[in-house]
Amino acid sequence: MNTLLYPFGWNKELNQLLSNYPEEMIPGRVMTVHKTNYIVQTAAGEYTCELAGQLQFNKQPEELPHTGDWVLLLPYDPMGIITEVLPRHTVLARKSPGKTSGKQVLVTNVDVAILVQGLDRDFNAARLERMLVGLKDAGIKPIIALNKMDLSAESTQQIHLIKELIPDVTVHGISAITGEGLRELEDAMEQGLTYVLLGTSGAGKSTLLNALSHQMLQKTNAMSEAVGKGKHTTTSRELFLLPNGCLMIDTPGVREFALALDDTDTVASTFSEIERLAQYCRYHDCSHTSETGCAVIEAVENHELNESVYNSYLKLKREADHYAASTLDKKRKSKDLSRLIKNMKKGKPGKV
């Protein structure tokens, strides 16, 4: 039965997990998430599902089903009740908007992210570097698609700049409208893998999805001429099965991508040239900011390392360190509160 789910990313490892659960639970993949329900693809077709109480009330937001998740459900035609979220192999998250140190999951179980950026007013190399750090931390392979070549007279120079600043990532110059470069992008995609389109509103993600699917899957809107910003065409994260056998998740525009890293060293490893130079620093724990004998600073001064790359690294490292410190402090306060409650139950109020 579950072989019917293989086109949606099901595999032998997931199949082995089923032996740990009751037979009446059937597996499915979350195709999209609405405010009050979930659309789940199963071997028997799509189900509109709600959450079991144990999930709804006993789990943190990041533990709940997200687009891309594999779940188990109890079918009650035509509805279903989601009872379990199966283990994820990747999770792409960002820091929750605002001053909180929480984490917001964007998509799960993604193999490759296509970073779509327009070669118009949307062009921003620093935003690409930021998203690459998040993808590296999540274990998701990146591909950069620089869209709207037909609208930019400087597209060749812009593509060359990105290749120079980000040498370790494949870059495709495309036009989702004219079809330029799409064949090469499609040839780079692997059947059976799950992809996600990431970029700001107006970058052309939905237009690209329609071009790759050879049909109108998503509505598209024109750019606002007044401010040069895209309109929010896609309002939810939705998974599609493409004719080439790949799976694609389209996402709403992501303008803010604040880092929420599990490992702050990911920043350095994303900037491969800085990681290479760091081997020659005098101190093994060099911060590359003011230390004597810092090979990174020396490379910047000698114009061997692009200063904009160095500044991007410093900015992202500070941000990652701040989030890590905030998360650590939150955990410490949580432990202190738990200890206080235990002591109060033992008749020792105020003792932490």
C-alpha positions in Angstrom: 0.0 0.0 0.0 2.7 2.5 1.0 4.4 2.1 -2.4 1.8 4.6 -3.7 3.5 7.1 -1.4 6.9 6.7 -3.0 6.4 9.5 -5.5 5.7 11.8 -2.5 9.1 11.0 -0.8 8.2 7.8 1.1 11.1 5.4 1.6 12.2 2.2 3.2 13.4 3.9 6.4 10.0 5.4 6.9 8.4 2.1 6.2 10.4 0.4 8.9 9.1 2.9 11.4 5.5 1.8 10.9 6.2 -1.5 12.8 6.3 0.6 16.0 2.8 1.9 15.6 -0.7 0.4 15.6 -1.8 -0.9 12.2 -5.0 1.3 12.1 -2.7 4.4 11.8 -1.9 5.2 8.2 1.0 7.3 7.0 0.7 10.5 4.9 2.6 13.6 4.0 1.5 17.1 5.0 0.9 19.0 1.7 -0.2 22.3 3.3 -1.2 23.7 6.6 -4.3 25.9 7.1 -5.3 27.8 10.3 -7.5 25.0 11.6 -6.7 21.9 9.5 -4.0 20.0 7.5 -4.2 18.6 4.0 -2.4 15.2 4.1 -1.6 13.0 1.1 -2.0 9.2 1.9 -1.9 6.1 -0.3 -5.7 6.3 -0.3 -5.9 9.9 -1.4 -6.0 13.3 0.4 -7.5 13.8 3.8 -8.4 17.0 5.6 -7.1 16.4 9.1 -7.2 17.9 12.6 -4.9 17.3 15.5 -5.4 14.7 18.2 -5.6 16.3 21.6 -2.3 14.9 22.7 -0.6 16.9 19.9 -2.7 20.0 20.2 -2.2 20.6 23.9 1.1 18.8 24.8 3.5 19.9 22.1 5.5 23.0 21.4 4.6 24.9 18.1 7.8 23.6 16.4 6.8 20.0 17.2 3.4 20.3 15.5 3.0 19.2 11.8 4.4 21.5 9.2 4.4 21.3 5.4 6.7 18.5 4.4 6.1 16.4 7.5 5.3 12.7 7.5 2.5 12.0 9.9 0.3 9.1 11.1 -3.4 9.6 11.1 -6.6 7.8 12.0 -9.0 8.0 9.1 -12.6 9.0 9.7 -13.8 9.5 6.1 -13.6 12.1 4.7 -11.7 13.5 7.7 -8.6 12.3 9.6 -7.1 12.8 13.0 -3.3 13.3 13.1 -1.8 11.3 16.0 1.9 11.3 15.4 4.6 13.3 13.6 7.3 11.0 12.3 11.0 11.9 12.8 12.3 14.6 10.5 15.5 14.4 8.6 15.8 18.2 8.1 14.1 21.2 9.6 14.4 24.7 8.2 13.7 27.3 10.9 14.2 30.9 11.6 14.1 33.0 14.8 10.5 34.0 15.6 9.7 37.6 14.5 10.0 40.1 17.3 12.2 40.1 20.4 11.5 36.6 21.6 14.2 33.9 21.3 11.7 31.3 20.0 12.1 29.3 16.8 9.7 29.2 13.9 9.7 26.2 11.7 9.2 27.0 8.0 9.4 23.6 6.3 10.5 20.1 7.1 12.0 17.1 5.3 13.5 19.2 2.5 16.6 18.0 0.6 17.4 21.1 -1.6 16.4 24.8 -1.3 16.2 27.0 -4.4 17.0 30.5 -3.4 15.1 32.7 -5.8 16.2 36.4 -6.1 15.2 38.9 -8.7 17.9 40.7 -10.7 15.8 43.9 -10.3 15.3 45.9 -7.0 15.2 42.6 -5.1 19.0 41.9 -5.8 20.7 41.6 -2.4 23.9 39.4 -1.9 23.9 39.8 1.9 20.3 38.3 2.1 21.6 35.2 0.1 24.5 34.8 2.5 22.2 34.9 5.5 19.9 32.2 4.1 22.8 30.0 3.1 23.9 30.0 6.8 20.5 28.8 7.8 20.4 26.1 5.2 23.9 24.9 6.1 22.8 24.6 9.7 19.7 22.6 8.6 21.7 20.3 6.4 19.8 21.4 3.2 21.7 21.8 -0.1 21.3 25.2 -1.7 20.9 26.3 -5.3 20.7 30.0 -6.3 18.3 31.0 -9.0 18.8 34.6 -10.1 15.6 35.4 -11.8 14.3 38.1 -14.2 17.4 38.1 -16.5 15.0 39.6 -19.1 14.5 42.7 -16.9 18.1 43.5 -16.0 20.7 45.1 -18.3 23.4 44.1 -15.8 22.4 40.5 -15.3 25.8 39.1 -16.5 27.7 41.3 -14.0 25.3 40.5 -11.2 25.6 36.7 -11.7 29.4 37.0 -11.8 29.3 39.0 -8.5 27.3 36.3 -6.8 29.5 33.5 -8.1 32.5 35.4 -6.9 31.1 36.1 -3.4 29.5 32.7 -3.0 31.9 30.3 -4.9 30.7 27.0 -3.3 27.1 27.2 -4.4 25.6 26.5 -7.9 24.2 29.6 -9.4 21.7 29.7 -12.3 20.7 32.8 -14.2 17.1 32.4 -15.3 14.0 34.1 -16.6 10.8 32.3 -15.4 8.9 34.4 -18.0 10.9 33.8 -21.1 12.2 30.3 -20.1 15.9 31.3 -20.3 18.1 29.1 -18.2 15.1 26.9 -17.0 16.4 23.8 -18.9 19.7 23.9 -17.0 17.9 24.3 -13.7 15.6 21.4 -14.4 18.5 19.2 -15.4 20.1 19.9 -12.0 17.0 18.7 -10.1 16.9 15.1 -9.0 13.7 12.9 -9.2 12.3 12.0 -5.8 14.0 14.8 -3.8 12.0 17.5 -2.1 12.8 21.1 -3.0 11.7 24.4 -1.4 11.5 27.8 -3.1 12.7 30.6 -0.9 12.8 34.3 -1.6 11.1 37.6 -1.1 7.6 38.5 -2.4 8.0 39.4 -6.0 11.1 37.4 -6.6 9.2 35.2 -9.0 8.8 32.0 -7.0 5.3 31.2 -8.1 6.1 32.1 -11.7 9.0 29.7 -11.5 6.9 27.0 -10.0 4.3 27.3 -12.8 7.1 27.2 -15.4 8.6 24.0 -13.9 5.2 22.4 -13.6 4.1 23.4 -17.1 0.8 24.5 -15.7 -0.8 27.3 -13.6 -0.4 25.9 -10.0 -0.1 29.3 -8.3 -1.5 32.7 -9.1 1.0 35.5 -9.8 0.8 39.2 -9.3 2.7 42.1 -10.8 5.3 44.1 -8.8 4.2 47.3 -7.2 5.5 50.1 -9.4 5.3 52.5 -6.5 7.7 50.8 -4.1 9.2 48.0 -6.2 8.1 45.3 -3.8 6.2 42.1 -4.6 2.7 41.4 -3.5 2.1 38.3 -1.4 0.7 35.9 -4.0 1.4 32.7 -2.1 -0.2 32.8 1.4 0.7 29.3 2.7 3.5 26.7 2.3 2.2 24.1 -0.2 3.9 21.0 -1.5 3.4 20.0 -5.2 4.5 16.9 -7.2 6.1 18.1 -10.5 6.1 16.3 -13.8 9.8 15.7 -13.6 9.2 13.5 -10.4 10.5 16.2 -8.0 8.6 17.6 -5.1 8.4 21.3 -4.6 7.2 23.4 -1.7 6.2 27.0 -2.6 6.4 29.5 0.3 5.2 33.0 1.0 7.8 35.7 0.6 10.5 35.6 3.3 12.0 39.0 3.7 13.2 38.6 7.3 15.3 35.5 8.0 16.7 36.0 11.5 19.1 33.2 12.4 18.2 30.5 14.9 21.2 28.1 14.6 21.8 24.9 16.5 25.5 25.4 16.0 27.1 28.8 15.8 30.2 27.4 14.1 27.9 27.0 11.0 28.5 30.7 10.2 32.3 30.2 9.7 31.8 26.9 7.8 29.4 28.7 5.4 32.1 31.3 4.6 34.6 28.8 3.3 37.4 31.3 2.6 37.2 32.6 6.2 37.2 29.1 7.5 40.3 28.3 5.5 42.2 31.5 6.6 41.3 30.9 10.2 43.6 27.9 10.3 46.5 30.3 10.1 45.4 32.6 13.0 47.8 32.9 15.9 45.0 31.9 18.4 42.8 28.8 17.9 39.8 30.7 19.4 40.4 33.8 17.3 37.2 35.9 16.9 38.7 37.7 13.8 37.8 41.1 15.2 40.8 42.6 16.8 43.4 39.9 17.7 47.1 40.3 16.8 48.1 37.6 14.3 44.6 37.2 12.8 45.0 35.8 9.3 41.5 36.8 8.4 42.0 40.5 9.3 45.4 40.4 7.5 43.7 39.0 4.3 41.1 41.9 4.4 43.9 44.5 4.8 45.8 43.0 1.9 42.7 42.9 -0.3 42.9 39.1 -0.5 39.5 38.7 1.1 36.5 40.8 0.0 35.7 43.3 2.8 31.9 42.9 2.2 32.2 39.1 2.8 34.1 39.8 6.0 31.5 42.3 7.3 28.7 39.9 6.4 30.4 37.2 8.4 30.9 39.4 11.5 27.3 40.5 11.4 25.9 37.0 11.1 28.3 35.6 13.8 27.1 38.3 16.2 23.5 37.5 15.5 24.0 33.8 15.9 25.9 34.3 19.2 23.2 36.5 20.5 20.5 34.0 19.7 22.5 31.2 21.3 23.1 33.2 24.5 19.3 34.1 24.6 18.3 30.5 24.2 20.8 29.4 26.9 19.5 32.0 29.3 16.0 30.9 28.6 16.9 27.3 29.4 18.7 28.3 32.6 15.6 30.3 33.8 13.4 27.3 33.0 15.6 25.0 35.0 15.6 27.5 37.9 11.8 27.7 37.8 11.5 23.9 37.8 13.9 23.7 40.8 11.9 26.4 42.6 8.6 24.6 42.1 10.1 21.3 43.4 11.5 23.1 46.5 8.1 24.7 47.2 6.5 21.3 47.1 9.0 20.1 49.6 8.2 23.1 51.9 11.3 25.1 51.0 9.8 28.3 49.3 12.2 30.7 47.7 15.1 28.3 47.7 16.6 27.8 44.2 
